[in-house]
Amino acid sequence: MTELSAEDRKLVTLARATRARTNAAEGAAVRDLDGRTYAGASVALASLSLSALDVCVAMAIASGSRGLEAAVVLTAEAEPSLDAAREFTGSGVPVHVGDARGTIGSILST
């Protein structure tokens, strides 16, 4: 696996801390085109279910972001859904996927 940039390592730290703080199944963090970061955890309610990445995308959109530069998802899923991120930001954005400890195992692309 290639070495993450310092900025992407910050996303890993944010995703890991958010997941741990909420005891959620997933944690995610994204960096938008203006360099702002958003971190979120998965939501699992009877009436609402969102992946951590979907939460981050929604936060970015609600904050007026125009797109994403990078994302990190910490999950047990082999390949998380990138649908919302892809619809929002288009193709070619790297999504670093790792485990709960923050170890990145793969890089997907929107």
C-alpha positions as CSV (number, residue, x, y, z in Angstrom):
1,M,0.0,0.0,0.0
2,T,1.3,3.5,-0.8
3,E,2.1,5.9,1.9
4,L,-0.7,8.4,2.8
5,S,-0.1,12.1,2.6
6,A,-0.1,14.1,5.8
7,E,-3.6,15.5,4.9
8,D,-5.0,12.0,4.3
9,R,-3.5,10.8,7.6
10,K,-5.5,13.5,9.3
11,L,-8.7,12.1,7.7
12,V,-7.8,8.7,9.1
13,T,-7.4,10.2,12.5
14,L,-10.7,12.1,12.3
15,A,-12.6,9.0,11.1
16,R,-11.1,6.8,13.7
17,A,-11.8,9.2,16.6
18,T,-15.4,9.8,15.4
19,R,-16.1,6.0,15.1
20,A,-14.6,5.3,18.6
21,R,-16.4,8.3,20.2
22,T,-19.8,7.1,19.0
23,N,-19.1,3.4,19.2
24,A,-20.4,3.2,15.6
25,A,-19.9,0.4,13.1
26,E,-18.2,2.9,10.7
27,G,-16.3,6.1,10.8
28,A,-15.5,8.4,7.8
29,A,-13.9,11.7,7.1
30,V,-13.8,13.8,3.9
31,R,-11.9,16.8,2.7
32,D,-13.7,19.1,0.3
33,L,-12.3,21.2,-2.5
34,D,-11.8,24.2,-0.1
35,G,-9.8,22.0,2.3
36,R,-12.6,21.8,4.9
37,T,-13.0,18.5,6.7
38,Y,-16.1,16.7,7.8
39,A,-16.2,13.5,10.0
40,G,-19.1,11.3,10.7
41,A,-20.2,7.9,12.0
42,S,-22.7,5.5,10.6
43,V,-26.3,5.9,11.8
44,A,-28.4,2.8,12.5
45,L,-31.9,3.7,13.7
46,A,-35.2,1.9,13.0
47,S,-36.3,4.9,10.9
48,L,-32.9,6.0,9.5
49,S,-29.8,4.1,8.2
50,L,-26.8,6.0,6.8
51,S,-23.3,4.9,6.2
52,A,-20.5,7.1,7.7
53,L,-19.5,8.3,4.2
54,D,-23.1,9.3,3.4
55,V,-23.2,11.3,6.7
56,C,-20.0,13.1,5.6
57,V,-21.3,13.8,2.1
58,A,-24.6,15.2,3.6
59,M,-22.6,17.4,6.0
60,A,-20.4,18.8,3.1
61,I,-23.5,19.5,0.9
62,A,-25.3,21.2,3.8
63,S,-22.2,23.4,4.4
64,G,-22.2,24.6,0.8
65,S,-19.3,22.5,-0.4
66,R,-18.8,22.1,-4.2
67,G,-17.1,18.7,-4.2
68,L,-14.7,16.4,-2.5
69,E,-10.9,16.0,-2.8
70,A,-10.5,12.8,-0.7
71,A,-12.3,10.5,1.7
72,V,-11.5,7.8,4.3
73,V,-13.9,5.1,5.4
74,L,-13.1,2.8,8.3
75,T,-15.5,-0.2,8.1
76,A,-15.7,-3.9,8.2
77,E,-17.3,-3.9,4.8
78,A,-15.1,-5.1,2.0
79,E,-16.3,-2.4,-0.4
80,P,-18.4,0.4,1.0
81,S,-21.0,2.1,-1.1
82,L,-19.7,5.2,-2.9
83,D,-22.9,6.1,-4.6
84,A,-23.7,9.4,-2.7
85,A,-20.0,10.5,-2.9
86,R,-19.9,9.7,-6.6
87,E,-23.2,11.6,-7.3
88,F,-22.0,14.6,-5.4
89,T,-18.5,14.9,-6.6
90,G,-18.2,12.9,-9.8
91,S,-15.5,10.4,-10.6
92,G,-11.8,10.2,-9.7
93,V,-11.9,11.1,-6.0
94,P,-9.8,8.7,-3.9
95,V,-11.5,6.8,-1.1
96,H,-9.1,5.2,1.3
97,V,-10.8,2.2,3.0
98,G,-9.5,0.7,6.2
99,D,-10.4,-1.2,9.3
100,A,-11.5,0.1,12.8
101,R,-7.8,0.6,13.8
102,G,-7.2,3.0,10.9
103,T,-5.1,0.6,8.9
104,I,-5.8,1.4,5.2
105,G,-6.2,-1.8,3.1
106,S,-7.4,-0.4,-0.2
107,I,-8.0,2.7,-2.3
108,L,-11.2,3.0,-4.3
109,S,-12.3,5.8,-6.6
110,T,-15.6,7.5,-7.0
